[in-house]
Amino acid sequence: MEAKKAVKGMNQSITFTIKTKLMRIVDFRSDTVTLPTPAMLQSIVQAPLGDDVFQEDPTVNLLESTVAKQFGKEAALFCASGTQTNQIAIMVHTTPGGEVICHEESHIYKYEGGGIARNSQCSMKLIQGNRGRIAPSLLGPCLNNPKDLHLPLTQLVSVEDTANRGGGSVYTLEDLYAIHSFCQKNHLPLHLDGARIFNALVVNGMQPHVYGELFDSISICLSKGLGAPVGSVLLGTREFINKARRIRKVLGGGMRQAGILAAAGLYALENHVERIPLDHLRANQLANLLEKLPWVREVLPVETNIVVVVLQDASQRDAIQNELLKHGIACIAFGPGMLRFVTHLNIDDSGLEQAISVLKNVTF
Ligand SMILES: *Cc1c(COP(=O)(O)O)cnc(C)c1O
């Protein structure tokens, strides 16, 4: 009896081990989960290094000058994260007691730990607009009259493109020009949270310098769709970047042989931009299937690499997420009754096929 049990137990544990080894998780939670490719690791190993606080790391310097040139900006600063580049930019553009205009669902407001209040001591004027994008016509009423002593001085407008909460939505160039000219007219700096700017550029078929002309500062994530392990780049005028560099140091973001990280970013810029349309294609293929499933009420329009699913039964969100994970599909809760699936560098056609065949058969 005992022996039988033990054997049975052993068998079970063997099966389980084999199963977990065989089961590959297709991880749609975020495009931040990508691991560096062997070629990227090779570029890291070969990178020439120096002390970047002395501005002597050749790889960091090359990354900064490459991205600045690409976007037609004077200078760039390599930072630890997109939160850091956004927060530094906002600190440079504003003074305590000022006000920042941004979309009510923007990352700088929702997902940076209250950083604007904490780091810049500014208030925010939250603006609405379709799928995470500021409606240019709503900007006017958000601008405070600088002569009215009651009101905080409006000091910055910030735009997010692609807009994460909008399900990876992309601004039209027309809207960006409208926002740009509003800012010009009112002497307001304009910041772009371009965590996924390359996804937007692909959709609009635009060269980066077009966006460089529209924005005073741009934050770009290397660790999202580009697939680098760490890092973001902040772009602006030389004067702006000099100020940003001081603030980065104060925040503890002055890194030494940071070329180890910058090398991965350079590699990503050279090798992973051209493949971004594949992510968009796969996101569309996934969405086409998802919208046919009985437990899905609606799939939000897919413009880039993000698929947001509205569930038939909102109360089932966590149960569905857990069940999918048991079947090898990881996704992330995205507000009440919604799940988000993001395609990226580490999801190839076979990963997508695996996910699609599971999704076709799984029932709740
Ligand atoms: C990811 C992201 C950021 C930066 O996030 P970090 O994790 O700090 O690099 C900023 N804005 C948007 C829209 C993002 O999706």
The ligand as an ORCA input file, in Angstrom:
! r2SCAN-3c Opt
* xyz 0 1
  C       6.778     51.623    -19.575
  C       6.354     53.002    -19.742
  C       7.081     54.060    -19.187
  C       8.360     53.872    -18.390
  O       8.351     52.805    -17.576
  P       9.664     52.239    -16.846
  O       9.181     50.920    -16.400
  O       9.968     53.181    -15.764
  O      10.763     52.153    -17.849
  C       6.641     55.327    -19.408
  N       5.540     55.562    -20.133
  C       4.809     54.581    -20.690
  C       3.631     54.917    -21.515
  C       5.193     53.265    -20.503
  O       4.458     52.291    -21.052
*
